[in-house]
Amino acid sequence: MRAAEQNERQYIGIKAGWGPLLLAIIAGPLARRLDCQVRLGDRVVAGARLCKVRFGSRVDLLLPRDAVEGLPEVGNRSRAGATRIGHVVPL
């Protein structure tokens, strides 16, 4: 079985003014555990730290395709707090 299937995972859903988004956080083969700082019902702001992700862990970001422009290509890497994912499409 692959490590991504065995290791801890967390899901964080966020309801934004422009639509919903979901973060799927999967611990890497060395980390095996996650340290999430948000709980159900917490309010978060742009740039807030949600979870410590290290040692090969990964985060999948799922959001409505038509709500955001300038998305990176599938497989591109990003850096937390430094890489802009895209910008909201005006309604």
Buried (B, 14 or more C-beta within 10 A) or exposed (E): EEBBEEBEBBEBEBEEEEBEBEBEBBBBEEBEEBEBEBEEEEEEEEEEEBBBBEEBBEBEBEBEEEBBEEEEEEEEEEEEEEEEEEEBEEE
